[in-house]
Amino acid sequence: AASGSTPHVFRAQELANLAWACATVGRADLPFLDVIASAALNICADFNAQDCANTAWAFAALRVRHRPLLEALSAAASAKMRDTLPKHLATTAWSFATLRMEDLPLMSVISAAAIAKIESGRKFDPHSLASIVWAFATVAVKDQQLMESIASSAHTTIQTWNPQDIGNIAWACSSLNVGDGPFLNAIAEAAMSKINEFRASEVEMTLWALSRLERLDSAERLGIHVETRGQLSVLGFGALLGTHEQRGALMGQVAWLWRAAGGGKGDGALCGGALATAALASAATRLAMAGDAVGARAVLQAHREWAARTTLGGSRGSTTAFVVADGDGDNDDVVGDPLLRRIVEACGGGGGGGSSGERGQHRADLDADLTEILAEEPGTALAAARPDSKPALLLHFVRARARPGDPASVCAAVEAFAGEVLSPARQWFKIVGGAKAELIAEALRDAPPEGVILEIGTYLGYSALRLAMAHPDRRIVSLEVDPTHALTAQYLVAFAGLAHRIDIWSGHSQDLLRTLPAHYRRPGGGSALAVAGVFMDQCGSRFWADLEAIRATGLLLPGAVVVADNVLKPGAPLFLWQLFAGRGARDFEADVLSVEEFAMPGVEDWLGVARLRQRPAPAEGSAGAPGGEEGQPVAAEGAEADTVPEVVHDLEWVARCCRDRAESAGGSVSFEAWAAHSAKMRARLAELGIAPAAERKK
């Protein structure tokens, strides 16, 4: 204000417009936004529904999580929900979900208002319907009545929706495990009619949804259409490959591996060069282990011809048919190939049957032959479609440095790649090497003697190899969402000679953890899968949800050990709080171990370690209940043990933002920034009583 003038007192609409303007031009001026928030807090009761929606949208678009303002906006919006227009309802839902404000009661109020408006005949535009469902899926709130109302409203109009809204509602249905066949089929028809307008991310979301249908016709049609146009992304490919794996559909797996590798020519949009080799090797291995000599021989022959820089005859369609030959074993020339005969015999094919011990030996023998095959592939075939990707570069490096059949030399080559190639460029390589790997192996040695080690987050297979070497009597079952990472890991595991002990599955953990037991069946029925140890190395925001999903399967043995990486950097605050003070404290004994991050000098990280109690601890407040002792974490004062404190949600947001920055295209976090982040996260967690055991006892 000018000297002597009266400062202007902003009205609600003006403050909302100022915030909206900042977001529209992408200016996250934090001091100015704090001024807007402070002024808004004084008059939030004056905000109408549109003011609430616009202000919340602005802060969400700028990723500024101002809790006091958002709580005030939540209360103001809730009070005016009856008069809120559908588009403002949707904007409010989107904004609070984007900022992960799931601890507020607003979402329940939005659900009730949306249902009432839909049932009264109020028209919702497509974007509003899609945004509301997306918001509920983002904060993992499955409101069955809301989903049914929106599906009913959208079913007759979805053909008119734009690709973004179709993709968003498809993704939401998948995330919430919605299996409404008619509605998903309507989504499929709408998607096919506009598929040429879809972006890669919209295809991914739609494919993931359609893969939940009992019949895969729609997903296959959509996938093949975008693949032939070069529009199929890695995660879209992963949705199809993972679905065929989970359903045990061998020919579907082989067909998509073949397409991903460019029909064996190494020029696929997804996997070129070294990654195409990994895809073709995986296809041949799957066929060989199923006893399909003809199919495996076809893939290997095409692989050899491509590696020798020759051109396969025929179109992509004919080469796909070549791969999925009927495999009836009538081709004496194919079966007579001595190398293939060894592979087929080693995996139990052709002769069939055999005892479990014999089949185990078959798989061990197969490893030696696969190692030989992989070692023969010429290094000149590395003209990858993504030659600078870490997986492609790693494959090239390991093949040049490591000895086939020697897992220790493969791990040493991976570590050398991190130290010699990435570290000088100050790039982080997400592997658990050095002192951290030793701590993980040591913690898992305390697991029950029977059972597998389940790894969530294979990445490129390094940790699976380390776990297999440290626990030679156990099987390792590993899950990976990125199919190119899974294929790289499968290649390196076979190269190291441990494919008979390490199973790598492609797909989202929330899908795989539900279906995995069915793939390990006892001869007389029931699952043969028992989990003695878990190593969690996926996105930290999924740690607690995935641990609860594992518990729900009933596969976790009493005394099982759970080890989680990166719980300080970027952090897994919700997971730690649940284990130390929430629901998990009743079932687990937990600790954190401080260790320097591998290949990142001066940066501290923690490993979370928890052991499942033989029997649950007494309920909160009874004799012997956990928590409450001096130096021990407790739930927030006046809160139930299951009520997560606000500060934990806030720390989750900080961890998420740092993780997103590190994983974004072209994004990076310097070693110095990581060290500062770790120090701040440590201090905030200490305020909650979460720290290494030696520090909690001081």
N, C-alpha and C positions, 0 to 999 in steps of 0.2 A: 504494500500500500504506500501511496505517496505520503510525504511528511505532513502531519496534521490531519490526514484523512481518517475516516473510520474504517477499520478492517472489514472486509466483506465476509459475511457469515454465509457459508455455502448451504444450500438446501440439499435435500436427499437426492433429487434428480441430478443436480449439478455435480455432486460427488460421484455418483454412479457414472455420469458421462465422462468425468475426468479419468476415472479408472479405466473405462472402456477405451478411451482415446490412447492411453498409455499402452494397452494391450494391442490395439489395432496397429500401432506403429512399431510394436515389438520392443518397447523401451522399458526394461525392468529397473527403473530408478528406485532403488530400495528406500532411500531417505524420503523421497517424494511420496512413495506408496505408504510409508509409515505415517506421513502427515495425513493422507487421505483416510487411512484406517482409523487414526485417532479421532479425526473429525466425524467420521461415520459412526463410531461407537457412541458418540454423544447424542446422536439423533436417529439411531437405527430403528426405533419404534415408528419413525415417520416414513420409512422406506416402504413403497408399495411393492407388489410382486415383481414388476419389471425392474425396479431399482435393485432389488435383492438379486435377481437373476443376472443382471448386467455386471454388477459389482463382483459377484462370485465368479462369473465367467472371466472377467479381466484378471483376477488374481490366479485363477487356474491356468489360463492361457500363458501367463508369465511364470508359472510354477512357483508362486510365492505363497507359502502356507502360513498365513497369519492367523493363528488359532483364535485369539480373542475376537477378531472381526468375524471369522467364519462361524463361531458359536453364536454371536449376536445375529448374524444374517440367518442362520438356521432357525433361531427362535422367531425372528420376524417373518420369515417365509412360511413357517409352519402355521403361524397365526392367520395368514392370509391365503392359505392353500385353497379354500373353497372358491375363491374368486380368481384364482390364477389361470391364465390362458394355457392351453396345452404346450405351446412353444416355450413359455417361461418355465413351466413345470419341467420340461425336458432339459432346458439350459441349466436349471438349478441342479437337477440330478447329475448331469454330465460334469458340472464344475466340482461338486463335492466328491464325486467318485474319482475324478482326475487327481485331486489332491489327497486321495485315500483317507477321507474323513469318515470312515465307516463306524467310528465309535459314537457318532451322534445319532439321535433318534429320527433324524430328518427323513431317512430313506423309507421308514415305515409310514410316515405321514404322506410322502410322495406316492407310495404304492396305493394307499387307501384312496387318495384323491384321484389318481389315474383310473383305478378300477371304477370308481363312482362315475367319473365323467364318461368313460367308454360305455358303461352299462346304461347310462341315461341317453345315449345316442350322440354324444358330443364327438365331432369329427376331429381326429388327430391327423396331422400331415405325416407322411412317411418318415421324414427326418426326426420328428419328435418321438415317434414310436421306437425307431431304431436307437435313438440316443438314450431313452429310458432303459431299454433292455440292456444296452451296452453298459450303462452305469451300474446296474445291479450285478452284472457279470463281473465287472471290474473289481467290485468290493466283495465278490463271492457270496452274494445274498440270493439264494434261490427261493423266490416267492412264487409258488405254484399257481395261485389264483391270478396274480398279475400276468404271468406268462400265458396262461390260458386266455385271459381277456385280450391281451395284445395279439396273440396268434389268431384269435377269432376276428379281430378288427383288421389285421393285416392280410389275412388269407386271400381276400377277394381283390385287393388292390396291389399286391406285391409286384405284379407284372409291370406296373407303372413306375416302380421305384428306380432310383439311380444306383449305379454300381456300389458307391460307398455305403449307402444305407443297406443294400442287400448283403454286402460283406460284413458289416457291423452286426446285423441281426443274426447272420449265420454264425459268426464267431461267438456271440453271446450264447446262442443255443448250445454250441459245443462246450463252452466253458462251464455251463450250468447242467451239462449232461441231459439236455432236453431231447427226448426221443420221439417227438410227435412226428410220425411218418408222413401224414398228409401235408403238414406245414413244411417239413423239410423238402418234400417233393415239389411243393409250390416254389420254394426257394430255388431248387435246382432248375425248374423250368424258366423262372425269371432270369436266372444267371445265364443260362444258355442263350436266351434271346438277346442278351446284351454283352456277351462275353468279350467281344472285340473292343469294348469300351473299358473293360476292367484293368486296373493296375495290378501288379504282382501281389501286393499285400491283400487286395480284395479277393484274388484267386485263392491265396493261401487260406484265408478265413472261410471261404465257401467250401473248399475241398475238405477242410477239417470237419465241418458240419456234415457234409454229405457222406463222409466215411463212417458215420454212425448209423446210417440206414442199414436195414437187414440185407438188402440187395445193393451192390456197389455199381450198378449200371450207370447211374447218374454221375457218380464221382469219376468213373472210368471215362465216360464220354467227355466230361469237362476237362479232365486231366490230359487226355490224348489230344483234344482240340488245341489247348494252349501250348502243349509240348511241340506239336507240329508247327506252330507259329513262333516258336522260340520264346514263349512268354512264361514258361513254367519256372518258378523260383525254387531255390533249394528247399525251403520249408514246405512248399506245395508238394514237391517230390517226396519229402519226408512223410507227409500225411498219408500219401498213397502207399509208399513202401511199408511204413509202420503198420497200417491197417492190414495189409496182406500178411505181414509177419504175425500179428496178433491173432489172425484168423487161421493161420497155418496154411495159407494159399501159396504153395510153392511157385506155381507158374506165374502168378501175379507178381511175386517178388522178382523173379528172373526177368520178366518182361520189362518191369520198371528200371531195374538195374541196367538192362540192355539199352533202353532208351536214354537213360542218364549218361551213359558212356558214348552216346552218339551212334548207336547201332554198331559198336565195335570199331568205329573209325577214329575215335579219339577227338572228334570235333563237336561233341555235344555241348549245348549251352550250359549244362550243369557241371559235368566232369570232363575235363580235357586232360590229356597227358597222363601224369602220374595218378590223378584221381580216377581217370577212366580205367587205368590198370587195376586200381583197387576195386572199382565197381564190377569189372569183368571177373576178377579173381573171386570176388564174393559170390557172384552168380554161379560160377563153375563149382565152387565149393559146396554151395547149397544143393545143387543138383547131384553132385557126387555123393554127398552124405545121405541123400534120399535114394541112392541106388540107380539114378537115371544116367546110364553110361552114355547114351546117344546125345542127350542134351548137354552133359558136361563136356563131352568131346567137341561138340559144335562150338561151344563158347571158347574153349581153349584154342581150337584151331583158328577161330576168328581173331582171338587175342594175339596169337603168334603172327598172323598175317598183317594185322594192324601194326604191331610192334616192329615188323620188318619193313614198314612204310609201303606196303602194297595196298591196293584198293579192292574192297569186297565188291562182288558183282551184285546187281539188283538194287532195288530201292530200299529205303528204311523199312518199309512194311515187309518186304520179302526177307530181309535179314532178321526181323523180329520173329517171323514164322520159322526161320532156320534155327533160332535158339530154342524155341519151345516145341521141338519135334517130339513125337509121341513117346520116345524112349522105350520101345518095346523090346530092345535088345536084339533085333533081327539083323542088324547091320554088322556082319562078321568083321568087316574091315575096321570099323570103329572100335568094337570090343577087342579086337586083336592088338590094338596099340598097346605096347608094353607099359608105357608110363601110365596111361589111363587105367589099364587093368589093375595096376598097383593101387591107384587112387580108389577105384570102385571096390576092390577087395578090402582095402583098409577101412572103408567107411561102412562095410557090411552090405554093400549093394550087390545085386546079382545073385549072390548065394543066399541072402536073407537070413533072418533069425540070429542064432548065436546067443550065448549067455551074456549077462551084463559085463562080466570080466573080459570076455572076448571082444565085445563091442567097444569097451574102454581101450583095449589094446589096438583095435582097428583105428580108433580116432587118433591115438598116439602115433601109430604108423603113418596115418594120413598126414600128420604135421610134417614129418620128414619129407614126404613127397611134395607137399605144397610149398615147403621152404625151397626145394629145388626148383620148382616151377617159377616162383617169384624171383629167385635169384637170377634166372636165365633171361628175364625181360631186359632188353637193351636200354641203357640209360638215355639213348638218343630220343626215346619216345616221350620226352617230357615237355613237349610244346603245349603246355596246359592252356585251357581257356582262361584260367586265372593263375598265371605263372608266379605271381607274387603273393599268393595266399599262403598263410602259415602251413596249412596241411600239405599243400603241394611242395613247398620248399622243404618241409621236414622229411617227406618221403624220399626226396632226392638225396638229402643229406644223410639220412639213416642208411639208405642202400649203399652209399659210397663209403660209410664209416664202419657199419656194424657187420658182424659175421652171422649169416643165416643159421637159425637153430640155436643161437646163443642169446637168451633174454637179457643177461647182464650187459652184453655189448650193445644191444639195442637201447637199453636204458641209458648207458653211458653216452651213446650217440645223441639221444634226445637232450640230455643235459648239456652236452657240448654245443648243440644247436642253440640252446638258450644262452649259453655263455659267450659263444663266439660270433653268433649271427645277430641275435636280438638284443642282448644286453648292451653292446657298444652303441646301439641305436636308441638306447633307453626305452626299449619296448618290453612290456611285461609279457611273460609266457606263463599261462596259468597251469603250471604243473607243480606237484608237491614233491620236490626233490630235497636233497640235503638233510639237515637236522629235522625238518618237518616230516619227511618220509619215515625217518627212524622212529619218531614219536608215534606216528600213526600205527606203524607195524607193532610197536611195543604195546600200545593200548589194546589192539585187537588180539594180542596173544592171551589176554585174560578172558576172551570169549569162551563160551561152552565148547567142549571138544567136538561135538557133532554140529552139522549144519553148514550152510554156505555163508560167504561174505557177499552182501548186496551193496553194490556201488551205484549211486545215483549221480550221474554227471561223468560220463566216460572221458569226455573231451577227446584226446587223441590216443588214449590207451596206455599212457605211461604209468599212471597209478594202478591200473589193473595188472600190468606186468609186475610192478613192485609188490603188490599184494599177493600175487600168485607165487612169486619167488619166496616171500617171507612166510607164506603159509602153504607149503608144498602138498599138504594132505587135504586141502579144501578146494572146492569149486568156487570160482568168482562169477557172479551174475551182475552184469553192468548195463545201465540204461543211459541212453543219450538221445537228446531231442534233435540235434542237427545231424542229418543223414551223412553229410560229407565228413563230419567228425567221426561218426560211427564207422563208415567205410574205411577211413584212414586207420582207425584203431584196429579193425578186423584185419587189415593188411599187415600192420606191424605185429599183431599178436601171432598171425600165421607165420610171418617172417621169423619171429622169435621162437617158433616151435611150441607154442602153448595154446593153440586153438582147441585142443581137447580138454582144456581146463578152464577156459574163459569164454563165457557166453555174452555176446553184446547184442542188445535189443534196441531198435530204433523207435522213437515215439516220445510223447509227452509222459512224464512220470505219473500224472493223474490218471492217464489211461492204462499205462503198463502195470502199475501197482494193483490195479483191479483185475487185470486179465492174466497176469504172470503165473499164479498158482496152477492154472489149467494146463500150462505147458510142461509141467513137471508132475506127471501122474504115476501113482503106484499101480502095479499090475492088477491088484484087486480093487482099485478105486481109491479116490482121495488124493490129495496133493502130497507129493514127496518132497516138497520144498519146505525146509525149515531154516530160518535165518538166525545165525549165531552172532553175526556182526554186520554193522551198516557203516559205510563210509559215504558221507554226503558232501558232494562237491558241485552241486548244481547252484542255481540262483538262490541266494540266502533267504529271499522272501518266501521261498517254498519249503524251507526246512521243517517248520512246525506242521504245516498241512500234510507234507509227505510222511512225516513220522507218525502222525495220527492215522494216515491211510494204511501204513504198514501194520500198526497195531490192530486196525480194524480187520485185517485179513486173518489174524490169529497165527501168523507165521513166526512171530518174534519169540524166540525161546527165552525162558526165565534165565536171568543172568546175562542176556545178550548185551553187547557193547555197541554203542553208537558213537561215532566220531564225525564231527562236522568241521569242515575247513572254512577259513575266512570269516569267522564269526566276529572278528574285530574289524577287519579290513576287507571289503567295504562294511561288513557287519551283518549280524542277524539278531537284532535286539529282541524281537518277539520270541524267537526260538529260545534264546538264553533266559528271558524272563519266565517263560512257561516252565522251563526245566528247574529253575532256581526258586521260583515263588508261586507259579501258577499251577495249572492242572498236572503238568509233568512232574512236579516236585513230589506228588503222592506216589508216583510209579518209578521214578528214576533217582539215582544218586548222581549228581552232576558236579563237574569241575571244568575249569578252563586252563589251558597250558599256553604260556607265552613263548613265542618262537619268532626268530627273524624270518621274514618272508624270503622264499627261495629266489636267488638271483636279483634281490632288491635290497642292497646293503642299507642298514640303518632304519628299515621300515618294520615295525612290530606288527605281528598278527597273533591271533589266538586260535587254538584248536578247542572246540567244545567236545568234552568226553562225558558220556552218560552210561550208566549201567542199569538195566532193567531189574528192579527188585524181584526177589523170589516171590514176594507177596506185597501188595500195596501197603504204603504207610498208613497209619491211622488218620482219620479225617481231621481237618483243621480244627483246633480248639480242644481236641481230646489228648489224653496222655500219650506222649511219644510222637506227637504230630511234628512234621518238619517246619522249620522256620521259627523265628522268634528268639532264638538264642543270640547271645552277644556276637556281633560281627556277621550274622547270617541274614540273607535277604528275606524280606517279608512282603506281603501284599500291601498295597497302599492303605493307609489308615482309613477305617470305616468302609473298606471295600471287601467284597467277597473275593476268595482266592481266584475265581475265574474272571474277575473284572480286570481287564488290562489297563494299567495307568495311562493317562494321556501322554506322559513323557515317553513311554515305550512306542506308542504310535508315531510320535514326533521323530524319535530316533530312527524308526523304520523308514520314514520319509527321507531323512538325511542320507541313510545308507542307499536307498533306492536311487536318489539323484546322483550320488557319486558313482554308483554302478552303471547307470544309464550313460553318464558322461564317458566312462571308460569304454563302454561297448558300442557307442554310437559310431556311425560311419565318419571316419576322419577325426574322431574324438580321441583324446588321450589325457592321462593324469600323470603329472611328473612324479618322480620319486619323492621329491620334497613335499608335494601336495598330499601324497599318500601318507607320509610320515605325520604331517600335521593332522590329517583326518583321523588316523589311528589314535593319536594322543588325545584329541577331543572326545572321540567315542569312548576311549578308556575311562576318561574322567567322568563322563555322564553315566556310564554303566556302574562305576564305583559308587555313585550316589544311590544307586538301586541295590547296592550290596553285592554286585556281580564283579568278581575279580578272581585271580588265581588263589588257590587255597591258602598259600603262605601269607598272602596279604589280608585275606579275610580274618585270619586268626590274630592279627596284630591288635 
